[in-house]
Amino acid sequence: MTEPILETRGLTKRFGALVASDGVSIDLRPGEIHAVIGPNGAGKSTLIGQICGTVIPDEGSVHFQGHDVTDETVAARAGRGLGRTFQVSALAMEDTVLQNTLLGALSASSSPWRLWRSVLNDRDLVARADAALGRVGLSDRRATRCADLSHGQRRQLEVAVALTLSPRAFVMDEPMAGLGAEGSKALTAFLDGLRDKAPILLVEHDMDAVFALADRISVLAEGRILATGTVAEIRADPEVRTAYLGEDA
Ligand SMILES: Nc1ncnc2c1ncn2[C@@H]1O[C@H](COP(=O)(O)OP(=O)(O)OP(=O)(O)O)[C@@H](O)[C@H]1O
């Protein structure tokens, strides 16, 4: 079996008496989209937080490309190539598409603290930002203010910002949130093509997108992994149907 790029082993996180993650072991393999689904409060965000470094687990470990990164900072994990997109946009709305992407490229460069003027004149950085914008299909929007983009384009821009870090894996927190049917369809097609560049751990409520994209699905409920399997296996799992999908799944 292919070695996973990302793996959690027995992650446990308690908030007082509440066990938000209860021994969660999950992995992400090269070339795949692994979706994590589950009802509100199941522990999806807590899991992502522990993988990316914003939440410190009480027990268990996180491994990225063979390294135990459990005690590493968010920045150190990002520096190793763990790319993240957020549930709530982290973009600078008044800045242009290019400027937002340059900020990503800059944070990955050896001298992140510089004046805008020198950044805008740095051909390597601009080339890196432009390449990322090209990959997500936003080249013709590079001078557009982020505030003037559609919701779906902002999601694509977030991926472009993450791409400037040359990610080896993505962790995405509800990228379809707030998109209409058309936007979801477009982003689904886009993510479909991204998995070969870097595999994606995808937390998502939009089941159409999950069923269209996922190579594997893990179902979380009350902090535990209820089941992991292919789309067909998960749809057929009686426990999952009762707990989450409903009888029409
Ligand atoms: N910082 C915190 N302090 C206390 N309780 C928390 C904290 N963060 C999360 N929780 C609780 O842990 C449980 C899991 O929350 P989490 O946000 O991980 O679930 P989720 O599956 O991401 O939910 P949603 O789909 O609504 O985003 C919930 O009961 C939540 O109230």
The ligand as a Tripos MOL2 file, in Angstrom:
@<TRIPOS>MOLECULE
LIG
   31    33     1     0     0
SMALL
NO_CHARGES

@<TRIPOS>ATOM
      1 N1        -12.4770   25.8010   21.9880 N.pl3     1 LIG1
      2 C1        -13.5060   25.0430   22.3830 C.ar      1 LIG1
      3 N2        -13.9320   25.0600   23.6740 N.ar      1 LIG1
      4 C2        -14.9610   24.2740   24.0650 C.ar      1 LIG1
      5 N3        -15.6350   23.4320   23.2540 N.ar      1 LIG1
      6 C3        -15.2670   23.3930   21.9650 C.ar      1 LIG1
      7 C4        -14.1870   24.1880   21.4580 C.ar      1 LIG1
      8 N4        -14.0440   23.9130   20.1420 N.ar      1 LIG1
      9 C5        -14.9950   22.9960   19.8310 C.ar      1 LIG1
     10 N5        -15.7170   22.6840   20.9160 N.ar      1 LIG1
     11 C6        -16.8090   21.7000   20.9760 C.3       1 LIG1
     12 O1        -16.2970   20.4890   20.4480 O.3       1 LIG1
     13 C7        -17.2920   19.8260   19.6650 C.3       1 LIG1
     14 C8        -16.7690   19.6140   18.2650 C.3       1 LIG1
     15 O2        -16.7140   20.8820   17.6180 O.3       1 LIG1
     16 P1        -16.1640   21.0790   16.1360 P.3       1 LIG1
     17 O3        -16.2320   22.5390   15.8350 O.co2     1 LIG1
     18 O4        -14.8590   20.4080   15.9990 O.co2     1 LIG1
     19 O5        -17.2610   20.2960   15.2870 O.3       1 LIG1
     20 P2        -17.5530   20.3550   13.7200 P.3       1 LIG1
     21 O6        -17.8110   18.9480   13.2930 O.co2     1 LIG1
     22 O7        -16.4730   21.0860   13.0170 O.co2     1 LIG1
     23 O8        -18.9010   21.1820   13.6540 O.3       1 LIG1
     24 P3        -19.4620   22.1380   12.4540 P.3       1 LIG1
     25 O9        -19.8530   21.2300   11.3330 O.co2     1 LIG1
     26 O10       -20.6350   22.7920   13.0930 O.co2     1 LIG1
     27 O11       -18.3690   23.1110   12.0850 O.co2     1 LIG1
     28 C9        -18.5430   20.7050   19.7220 C.3       1 LIG1
     29 O12       -19.3910   20.2090   20.7300 O.3       1 LIG1
     30 C10       -17.9980   22.0770   20.0990 C.3       1 LIG1
     31 O13       -18.9590   22.8160   20.8230 O.3       1 LIG1
@<TRIPOS>BOND
     1     1     2 1
     2     2     3 ar
     3     2     7 ar
     4     3     4 ar
     5     4     5 ar
     6     5     6 ar
     7     6     7 ar
     8     6    10 ar
     9     7     8 ar
    10     8     9 ar
    11     9    10 ar
    12    10    11 1
    13    11    12 1
    14    11    30 1
    15    12    13 1
    16    13    14 1
    17    13    28 1
    18    14    15 1
    19    15    16 1
    20    16    17 2
    21    16    18 1
    22    16    19 1
    23    19    20 1
    24    20    21 2
    25    20    22 1
    26    20    23 1
    27    23    24 1
    28    24    25 2
    29    24    26 1
    30    24    27 1
    31    28    29 1
    32    28    30 1
    33    30    31 1
@<TRIPOS>SUBSTRUCTURE
     1 LIG1         1 GROUP 0 **** ****
